[in-house]
Amino acid sequence: MSKVIEYKKEFLDLIKDLTDINNKIRLQKEGDKIVVRRADEEVTIAYMLDAPINYFNIEDELGFYNYTDFYGYLKALQDPKIKLDNNKLILDTGSEKVDYILTNPDSTGKSPQDAEFTNVDFEFKLSVTDLDVIRNMISQIKASRAKITTIDNNKVSIRIYNSLHDNSLVKTFDIKNLSDFSENVEFTIFSDIFLQIPAKRDYVINVINRGFMKVSLQHEAINLNIFTGRVKS
């Protein structure tokens, strides 16, 4: 007996936008939430995503070995019903029906643990426009690194570059201090994180001066936190 799954497409859209980090997806019900935890192969970037259970209402967990394939089938149909029948999802519009075979959730790989991101030193806003500029310039410059540097404890710059002597973009943001840190903060991360942050959305970035960064989606119901840390420059 198949079970109809209540869902909201914006949640499935957001998971698709995160598949550059990891295309193997494990959806888990935890209390009244639907949760996804993923990291890239090198574990340089990880994310924690959750939403109210009605955003994808399952009773346990589901595994997608290649989420992009499932999403392609979903996009090809016009607002299909999604039904769970044993080890498959059925996408049904009434006139079309697609079967998608699920995978054992354990085969999607180990999920990262919830990150404890405490003692944050400062935060700043990353708007839709800010992210678009940074993403475009990463492509233009073919950048591989981003340097985070505070300026007089009230601003922070992000420098996008490939090597120290090549072309670069420097973008400056006003910061909100959340601690009494006094030393200049300067560390380098992989610029890929800005390509893997889902576009067309607003974020807040939290920074710990030891070299850790959290990017948080601004949304009334969905929680998305993406984590990364310093690399050798």
C-alpha positions in Angstrom: 0.0 0.0 0.0 1.6 3.3 -1.1 1.6 6.3 1.1 1.2 9.9 -0.2 4.1 12.1 1.0 3.2 15.7 1.8 5.9 18.0 0.5 6.9 21.5 -0.3 8.9 21.9 -3.5 11.1 24.7 -2.2 12.6 22.2 0.2 13.4 19.8 -2.6 14.8 22.7 -4.7 17.1 23.7 -1.9 18.5 20.2 -1.5 19.2 20.2 -5.3 21.1 23.4 -4.9 23.3 21.7 -2.3 24.2 18.7 -4.4 27.5 20.2 -5.5 28.6 19.4 -1.9 27.2 15.9 -1.9 24.8 14.3 -4.4 24.1 11.3 -2.1 21.2 12.5 0.1 19.8 11.0 3.3 16.5 12.4 4.5 15.7 11.6 8.2 12.8 12.4 10.4 13.8 13.7 13.8 10.9 14.6 16.0 8.8 17.1 14.1 11.6 17.9 11.7 12.9 16.6 8.4 16.7 16.7 8.4 19.6 16.4 6.0 23.3 16.4 7.1 26.0 16.2 4.4 29.6 17.0 3.8 31.9 16.9 0.8 34.4 14.1 0.3 37.3 16.0 1.8 35.0 17.2 4.7 36.1 20.8 4.0 32.4 21.9 3.8 29.5 20.5 5.7 25.9 21.5 6.0 22.9 20.9 8.3 19.4 21.4 6.8 16.1 21.0 8.6 12.5 22.0 8.1 9.1 21.2 9.6 8.1 17.7 8.8 5.3 18.8 6.4 8.1 19.9 4.0 8.7 16.2 3.3 6.5 14.1 5.5 8.2 10.7 6.0 8.0 8.4 9.0 11.7 7.3 9.1 14.4 7.9 6.6 15.1 7.7 2.8 18.2 7.4 0.7 18.9 8.9 -2.7 22.1 7.6 -4.3 21.9 10.3 -7.0 19.5 13.0 -5.9 20.0 14.9 -9.1 18.3 12.1 -11.0 15.3 12.2 -8.8 15.1 16.0 -9.0 15.2 15.8 -12.8 12.2 13.5 -12.8 10.4 15.8 -10.4 11.1 18.8 -12.6 9.9 17.0 -15.7 6.4 16.7 -14.3 3.8 19.3 -13.4 3.3 19.2 -9.6 3.1 15.4 -9.2 1.9 13.6 -6.1 4.8 11.7 -4.4 3.9 8.3 -3.1 6.2 6.0 -1.1 5.8 2.3 -2.0 8.3 0.1 -0.2 11.7 0.9 -1.8 10.5 3.4 -4.4 9.0 6.8 -4.8 6.2 7.1 -7.4 5.8 10.5 -9.0 2.2 10.7 -10.3 0.3 13.4 -12.1 -2.7 11.3 -13.1 -1.6 11.1 -16.7 2.1 10.4 -16.1 3.8 8.2 -13.6 7.5 7.8 -12.8 9.1 5.2 -10.5 12.3 6.2 -8.7 14.1 3.4 -6.9 15.5 4.5 -3.5 18.8 3.3 -2.0 19.6 2.0 1.4 20.2 5.1 3.5 23.4 3.6 4.9 24.9 3.5 1.4 24.8 7.3 1.1 27.8 7.5 3.5 28.2 8.7 7.0 26.4 12.0 8.0 28.4 14.6 9.9 27.5 15.3 13.5 25.7 18.5 14.4 28.4 21.2 14.7 28.8 23.2 17.9 29.4 26.7 16.7 29.9 28.7 19.9 31.9 31.8 21.0 31.2 33.6 17.7 33.3 36.7 17.4 31.3 38.6 14.7 28.7 38.3 12.0 27.8 40.1 8.8 25.1 39.9 6.2 25.5 38.3 2.7 22.8 39.5 0.4 21.5 37.9 -2.8 23.4 40.7 -4.7 26.6 40.2 -2.7 26.6 36.5 -3.4 26.0 37.0 -7.1 29.0 39.4 -7.3 31.3 37.0 -5.5 30.2 33.9 -7.5 30.6 35.8 -10.8 34.1 37.0 -9.9 35.2 33.6 -8.8 34.3 32.4 -12.3 36.0 35.4 -14.0 39.2 35.2 -11.9 39.1 31.4 -11.7 39.7 31.9 -8.0 40.6 29.0 -5.6 40.9 30.9 -2.3 39.1 33.5 -0.2 40.8 35.5 2.5 38.7 36.8 5.4 40.3 39.9 7.1 38.9 42.3 9.7 39.4 46.0 9.3 39.4 48.1 12.5 37.0 45.6 14.2 34.0 47.1 12.4 34.4 45.8 8.9 35.5 42.6 7.2 36.8 42.1 3.7 36.6 39.0 1.6 39.4 38.8 -1.0 38.8 36.4 -3.9 42.0 35.2 -5.7 43.8 32.4 -7.3 47.4 33.3 -6.3 48.7 36.2 -4.3 50.0 37.9 -7.5 47.0 37.5 -9.8 43.8 39.5 -10.3 41.5 39.6 -7.3 38.2 40.9 -5.9 38.0 42.6 -2.5 34.5 43.0 -1.1 33.9 44.8 2.2 31.1 44.3 4.7 30.0 45.9 7.9 30.2 43.5 10.9 28.3 43.2 14.1 30.7 42.3 17.0 29.5 39.5 19.2 32.6 39.3 21.4 35.4 41.4 22.7 38.0 40.1 20.3 40.9 42.6 19.8 43.3 40.9 17.4 43.0 41.3 13.7 41.2 38.3 12.2 42.8 36.9 9.1 42.4 33.4 7.6 42.0 31.7 4.2 39.2 29.4 3.1 38.5 27.6 -0.2 36.4 30.0 -2.4 34.3 27.0 -3.6 32.1 27.5 -0.6 30.6 30.6 -2.3 29.8 28.5 -5.4 28.1 25.9 -3.2 26.0 28.3 -1.2 22.5 28.2 -2.9 22.1 31.4 -4.9 19.1 33.8 -4.9 18.8 33.8 -1.1 20.0 36.0 1.8 22.4 34.8 4.5 24.1 35.8 7.7 27.8 34.7 8.1 29.2 34.0 11.6 32.9 33.9 12.1 35.1 32.6 14.9 38.5 34.2 14.8 40.4 30.9 15.0 39.3 30.4 11.4 35.8 28.9 11.3 32.8 30.2 9.4 29.1 29.4 9.4 26.7 30.6 6.6 23.1 30.6 7.7 20.0 30.9 5.5 17.5 33.6 6.3 14.2 31.8 6.1 11.1 31.7 8.3 10.8 27.9 8.4 13.9 26.2 6.9 17.2 26.2 8.8 20.3 25.8 6.7 23.8 26.1 8.2 26.9 25.6 6.0 30.3 25.2 7.8 33.9 25.6 6.7 37.2 26.4 8.2 40.7 27.7 7.4 43.1 26.1 4.9 46.8 26.6 4.4 47.2 29.7 2.1 
